[in-house]
Amino acid sequence: MYLIVGAGPAGAVMAERIASQRDRKVLVIDRREHLAGNLYDAIDDNGVMVHRYGPHIFHTNDREVWDYLSRFTRWHHYFHRAGAVVDGRIVPIPFNFDSLHALFPPHLAARLEQRLLANHAYGEHIPVLDLLETEDPDLRFLARYVFDNLFAGYTAKQWGRDAHTLDRSVTGRVPIRLSRDDRYFRDVYQGIPADGYTRMVENLLDHPNVELRLGVDYADLRGERFTKTIYTGKIDELFDHRFGPLPYRSLRFDYRTIDKPYFQPLAQVNYPQSYDFTRITEYKHFLDQQTPRSTIGIEYPLEHVPGENEPYYPIPDDASRAAYEQYRAEAAKRDDLILLGRLAEYRYYNMDQVVRRAFDVFEAEVA
Ligand SMILES: Cc1cc2nc3c(=O)[nH]c(=O)nc-3n(C[C@H](O)[C@H](O)[C@H](O)COP(=O)(O)OP(=O)(O)OC[C@H]3O[C@@H](n4cnc5c(N)ncnc54)[C@H](O)[C@@H]3O)c2cc1C
């Protein structure tokens, strides 16, 4: 019998693979009272499908992952579009030519567009940090504007520290797009499971070889023996925080009912300059649900305190990476243990990446 700790996407894909491809029995446990991990969604009192742990949009270029999940869900085809409130108006993000023209007077916007296209190809994505270092004073002005008004305030709220002190893996991601493409993601396959993520994960686990027990913590089973344990929980917790707790950013979601059909024109609107929250998600846009009332989630970042709130984003810096390596070395001493997923590997994985990771770990480590 295999044990899988965690019924999120990592655990569920691994369970499906072991059950169907190796014909072995699998026990899946989760300490929460629901499955699907952070993908958990449910219809609320307003008739809107709400994601309890924050908005999740599926997007991938990995055809195999898309085809695989398509066996367990139908898709509502959806291209995510997001906006940011800058100088009081909603403009497309990532920042593109439409954002440029919405924010600057026509002659200045035209000059900046012309300077961008004189130096770069149409359609290119230029990291804001690179543009800050160019010789051209117009382009440096634009980069400074985008950095200060769209990025710095948002980042300070999101990470609780100054944008300049963060790893380039975080800051390097913010581009200026030299086009009018306002899709947030450019992946070939994008969508939202038509019946929700929870149903998709239920379908993954629906196999006679799989037993699911909810409300069960790994600590409850520690004396029991299994062929292998695939652990998708926090690695520092597994070793009783012996090298110190790994730092995470957490979030608080303030869900509100809106007594009219729509609150905002898009699913996601960011607030880089104003308020203490980072963004507002209006959930009905994801499945294009037609309801007389709406539900929004207002997102406040905060420090993660174990036992008090959820660990959401690993904080990538040298100290946390060094502590993680100590835990990883400890785990390597146990040959019945496989670490998988965002908490066990202390890495931000998108959903498609975690599915791909489960495929690879399954092939490499489950005989
Ligand atoms: C706010 C936010 C928005 C996101 N949006 C997107 C998006 O738009 N698109 C995208 O592709 N990805 C998105 N992601 C990433 C996505 O959430 C992850 O890829 C996914 O959750 C990783 O799955 P997992 O199975 O590794 O972890 P999880 O989903 O966290 O599942 C781990 C499970 O293990 C259980 N567990 C932990 N410890 C124990 C224990 N000791 N005993 C029993 N059970 C235990 C937990 O209860 C949990 O259910 C987002 C992440 C965040 C934080």
The ligand as an SDF file (V2000), in Angstrom:
LIG
                    3D

 53 58  0  0  0  0  0  0  0  0999 V2000
   -3.1450   32.6280   -4.4440 C   0  0  0  0  0  0  0  0  0  0  0  0
   -2.6760   31.5900   -5.4300 C   0  0  0  0  0  0  0  0  0  0  0  0
   -3.1510   31.6170   -6.7140 C   0  0  0  0  0  0  0  0  0  0  0  0
   -2.7200   30.6580   -7.6200 C   0  0  0  0  0  0  0  0  0  0  0  0
   -3.1940   30.7430   -8.8990 N   0  0  0  0  0  0  0  0  0  0  0  0
   -2.7590   29.8680   -9.8060 C   0  0  0  0  0  0  0  0  0  0  0  0
   -3.1940   29.9760  -11.1600 C   0  0  0  0  0  0  0  0  0  0  0  0
   -3.9500   30.8920  -11.5240 O   0  0  0  0  0  0  0  0  0  0  0  0
   -2.7420   29.0600  -12.0600 N   0  0  0  0  0  0  0  0  0  0  0  0
   -1.8840   28.0370  -11.7030 C   0  0  0  0  0  0  0  0  0  0  0  0
   -1.5150   27.2230  -12.5640 O   0  0  0  0  0  0  0  0  0  0  0  0
   -1.4670   27.9120  -10.4120 N   0  0  0  0  0  0  0  0  0  0  0  0
   -1.8740   28.7880   -9.4700 C   0  0  0  0  0  0  0  0  0  0  0  0
   -1.4470   28.6750   -8.1740 N   0  0  0  0  0  0  0  0  0  0  0  0
   -0.5810   27.5240   -7.8040 C   0  0  0  0  0  0  0  0  0  0  0  0
   -1.3830   26.2890   -7.3380 C   0  0  0  0  0  0  0  0  0  0  0  0
   -2.1340   26.6190   -6.1910 O   0  0  0  0  0  0  0  0  0  0  0  0
   -0.4070   25.1370   -7.0480 C   0  0  0  0  0  0  0  0  0  0  0  0
    0.1920   24.7360   -8.2700 O   0  0  0  0  0  0  0  0  0  0  0  0
   -1.0340   23.9070   -6.4220 C   0  0  0  0  0  0  0  0  0  0  0  0
   -1.7750   24.1780   -5.2750 O   0  0  0  0  0  0  0  0  0  0  0  0
    0.0560   22.9090   -6.0530 C   0  0  0  0  0  0  0  0  0  0  0  0
   -0.5300   21.6970   -5.6820 O   0  0  0  0  0  0  0  0  0  0  0  0
    0.0580   20.7890   -4.5050 P   0  0  0  0  0  0  0  0  0  0  0  0
   -0.6980   19.5000   -4.5940 O   0  0  0  0  0  0  0  0  0  0  0  0
    1.5440   20.7510   -4.5750 O   0  0  0  0  0  0  0  0  0  0  0  0
   -0.2670   21.5660   -3.1430 O   0  0  0  0  0  0  0  0  0  0  0  0
   -1.6600   21.8870   -2.4180 P   0  0  0  0  0  0  0  0  0  0  0  0
   -2.7050   22.2200   -3.4120 O   0  0  0  0  0  0  0  0  0  0  0  0
   -1.3610   22.8720   -1.3700 O   0  0  0  0  0  0  0  0  0  0  0  0
   -2.0610   20.5180   -1.7160 O   0  0  0  0  0  0  0  0  0  0  0  0
   -1.3530   20.0260   -0.5780 C   0  0  0  0  0  0  0  0  0  0  0  0
   -2.3470   19.3240    0.3240 C   0  0  0  0  0  0  0  0  0  0  0  0
   -1.6210   18.6270    1.3460 O   0  0  0  0  0  0  0  0  0  0  0  0
   -2.3660   18.6850    2.5390 C   0  0  0  0  0  0  0  0  0  0  0  0
   -1.4550   18.4420    3.6790 N   0  0  0  0  0  0  0  0  0  0  0  0
   -0.3730   19.1670    4.0110 C   0  0  0  0  0  0  0  0  0  0  0  0
    0.2140   18.6450    5.1270 N   0  0  0  0  0  0  0  0  0  0  0  0
   -0.5260   17.5820    5.4970 C   0  0  0  0  0  0  0  0  0  0  0  0
   -0.4300   16.6470    6.5740 C   0  0  0  0  0  0  0  0  0  0  0  0
    0.5630   16.6950    7.4730 N   0  0  0  0  0  0  0  0  0  0  0  0
   -1.3760   15.6850    6.6660 N   0  0  0  0  0  0  0  0  0  0  0  0
   -2.4020   15.6140    5.7640 C   0  0  0  0  0  0  0  0  0  0  0  0
   -2.5290   16.4790    4.7190 N   0  0  0  0  0  0  0  0  0  0  0  0
   -1.6040   17.4400    4.5870 C   0  0  0  0  0  0  0  0  0  0  0  0
   -2.9290   20.0930    2.5400 C   0  0  0  0  0  0  0  0  0  0  0  0
   -4.0640   20.1760    3.4000 O   0  0  0  0  0  0  0  0  0  0  0  0
   -3.2800   20.2890    1.0610 C   0  0  0  0  0  0  0  0  0  0  0  0
   -4.6370   19.9620    0.7940 O   0  0  0  0  0  0  0  0  0  0  0  0
   -1.8120   29.6340   -7.2470 C   0  0  0  0  0  0  0  0  0  0  0  0
   -1.3160   29.6300   -5.9450 C   0  0  0  0  0  0  0  0  0  0  0  0
   -1.7210   30.6130   -5.0480 C   0  0  0  0  0  0  0  0  0  0  0  0
   -1.1230   30.6150   -3.6780 C   0  0  0  0  0  0  0  0  0  0  0  0
  1  2  1  0
  2  3  1  0
  2 52  2  0
  3  4  2  0
  4  5  1  0
  4 50  1  0
  5  6  2  0
  6  7  1  0
  6 13  1  0
  7  8  2  0
  7  9  1  0
  9 10  1  0
 10 11  2  0
 10 12  1  0
 12 13  2  0
 13 14  1  0
 14 15  1  0
 14 50  1  0
 15 16  1  0
 16 17  1  0
 16 18  1  0
 18 19  1  0
 18 20  1  0
 20 21  1  0
 20 22  1  0
 22 23  1  0
 23 24  1  0
 24 25  2  0
 24 26  1  0
 24 27  1  0
 27 28  1  0
 28 29  2  0
 28 30  1  0
 28 31  1  0
 31 32  1  0
 32 33  1  0
 33 34  1  0
 33 48  1  0
 34 35  1  0
 35 36  1  0
 35 46  1  0
 36 37  1  0
 36 45  1  0
 37 38  2  0
 38 39  1  0
 39 40  1  0
 39 45  2  0
 40 41  1  0
 40 42  2  0
 42 43  1  0
 43 44  2  0
 44 45  1  0
 46 47  1  0
 46 48  1  0
 48 49  1  0
 50 51  2  0
 51 52  1  0
 52 53  1  0
M  END
$$$$
